Amino acid sequence: MAQPHDPTGKAPEGSLTYSSYLALGEILSAQRTKSDEHDEMLFIVIHQVYELWFKQLLHELREVQRRLEAGDASHAVRTLRRCLTILKVAVHNVDVLETMTPTQFLTFRDRLDASSGFQSAQFRVLEAILGRRERSVLNQYVEGSEDYRRIEEALRSPNLYDSYIRFLAVRDYDVAPERDWSEPLALDERNQRAIVEVYKDDAGPAIVTELLVDLDEGFQEWRYRHVMMVKRTIGEKTGTGGSSGVEYLKSTTFNASFPDLWAVRSEQ
């Protein structure tokens, strides 16, 4: 029998509510500051929000890979567009964090101890899905831990570009044989010739290709905004957790995830 409507809007006892569905009790109690400094709350919230967006991006990019490998351009296109919108939001999150001055950050920086954004396992998996192959990142994690396992698995699995090449193969383009997924992506002339043909056809695969370029560009933009935010906050000082800070971040900026997609620009 249906529950009678309560004009006060109060949910029947035991039913699913907005708060219980979203686990708000857990989420809103997860901001545990280490000081009484006003600005530490913002620092925590922004980085927790980043982790939530990383989780969503991983969820979406795995779906893109699945759709591409099935030759499904239309669903891959829709999901890639969602990823691009999420990246734009992530860039705007930097704007919020930049409202914190260096002096405000220094009031609680020492409380961060050995913690560092370099330890974000989700970000390392995201980098791997976008093609980065750097096993040294595993040094930040305890061997045998869940984080270690997830990153190691991602470093051995097909990345997004590998799934794109499978997509082109399903669509009967002449692409190179599958490579060793544990190795970094290298320029491949056979794949570049296939990509040039994709652009000449100017159909569904060309749209997918351009969205992958947009994704690569958007991720580089986020990296640039992030390194500039760190630079304006701590300058050239060592990062939290003993990391090299700005110098390391600068070394990762403007490194293309999908080099073939950029190389063909010189061939057309």
Secondary structure, DSSP 8 states (H G I E B T S, - for coil): ------TT----TTS--HHHHTTHHHHHT----SSS-TTHHHHHHHHHHHHHHHHHHHHHHHHHHHHHHTT-HHHHHHHHHHHHHHHHHHHHHHHHHTTS-HHHHHHHHGGGTT--GGG-HHHHHHHHHTT---GGGGGGS-TTSHHHHHHHHHHHS--HHHHHHHHHHHTT--------TTS-----HHHHHHHHHHHHHTSHHHHHHHHHHHHHHHHHHHHHHHHHHHHHHHTTS--GGG--THHHHHHHTT--S-HHHHHGGGT-
